[in-house]
Amino acid sequence: MLGSKTAKNVWDKLENIYASDSNVKEAKLQIYREKFEQLKMKDDDNIATYFQHINEITNTLEGLGEPIDEKTIIRKILRMLPRRFNPKVSVLEYSENMAKLNKEELHGILIAYEMIFDEEEGISHLETTFAASKKTNKDK
């Protein structure tokens, strides 16, 4: 940057421009809060892709100083799954272990359910993963 004599001066200026500016930070928070609220798993998405989106958004919010409680994230995930997950969601919601469930355990449970569901429907899990990765690459 012009007029900066040390790396520290450059860093301070960049920090003032991008990180410290409360308006910029608040705008980013608003954007990511909205992304979190609107996040819904599409019928053709798979669990791995859905969790990746959730993690990206929640990690960004946490980095901006607004962490989201894990139980809130779990409730959000269960609320926004497609209909094909309704039987599993019902079982989980009425389970005694629901209060102890963490995000990683939920991820594993839903991956296993998705694999069983896809096999029963005659869909190879590799085909589902390939289709999702192909779709993700097309979106970029």
N, C-alpha and C positions, 0 to 999 in steps of 0.2 A: 504494500500500500504506500502511496506517496506520502512522504514526510515522516515515515516511521523509521526509527533508527535501530530498533531492536526487535527481536522476535516477540518479546513480551508486549511491546507497543502494538504490534500487528494483532496479536492474540486479543488484547484488551479491546481494540477497535472492532474486531470481528465479533467478540462476545457482546459488545454493546449493540451491534447491528442486529444480531440474530438471536442470541440467547437471553439477554437481560431485558430486552424490550417487552414490557408487560403486555402491550397490545398484540404483539406477534404471538407470544405464548398463549394468551387467552384465545386468540383466533384458532391456533392449532388445537387447543383443548376443545373448543366448540366443534371443530371438524371431526375430531376423533371420538368425542362423546356421541355425536350424531351417527358416525359409522358404527359404533358399538350398538346403539339403539336400533339401527336399521338392519343389522347383520342377521341374515336368515339363510339357512342352508337350502339351496335350490335342489329340486328333485334329481337333477343329473350330477350333483356334486357328490363327493364321497367324504367320509368322516375325516380322513387325513387332511384333505384340502380345507374343510370347514374349521378344523382345529388350528390349522396354520393361519387362517385369516383371523381367528379369535386371538391367537397368541400375538400376532403382529400388532393388532389394535390395542390390546391390553398392555403389552410391553411399551408401546409408544405413550399411552396414557400414564403409565407408571414413571417413565422417563421424564415426562412433563410435570411430575409431582402430584399426580392424581391416581393412586392405585385403586383397583377395584377388588373388593372382597371376593375371595374364591367361591364362596357360597352363592354370591350374586352371579358370578360367571357360570356356575353349574346350572342354576335355575334358568339363566338365559339360554344356555345350550339346549336344555331339555325342552324349553318352550318353542324353540325355533327349528326343531327337526321336522323333516317331511313326515307325512302320514304313515309311511311304511315303518317308522320307528315307534308308533303309538303303543303297540303292545309292550315293548321294552320300557318305554317311559313310564307307563302305568305301573309296571312291576317295580321299577326303581323308586318311584314316588311313594309307594306304599310299603317299601322295605324298611325294616328297622335300621339298616345300615346306611340309609340315606344321609343322616346327620354326620356320619364319619367319612363319607365319600369325598375323595379329592379329585381334582381335574384329571390327573394322570390315570387314576383307576377308571374314571368315567370314559376316558378316551379308549382304554383297552376293552372295556365292556362293549362299547358301541362299535368298535372295529370288529370284534368277534361276532356280534349280532349281525352286522352288515355282511360279513363273509358268509354266515349261515343263510341269511335272507337271499343274498345273491345266488348262492348255490342252489337253493330251493327254486328260485326263479329261472335257473338255467343260465345265469350270468357268471362268467369266470371273474374272480377277483382281479386277476391280472388285466382282463379286458376293461374292467371298471377303472382301475388305476391308470391304464394307458389312455383311456378316453378322457379322464380328468386332467392328466398331464398334458395331453394334446390340446385340450380346451384352454388350460392355463397359458400354454405357450402361444396360442393364437391370440389371447387377450393382451399379450404384451406388445 
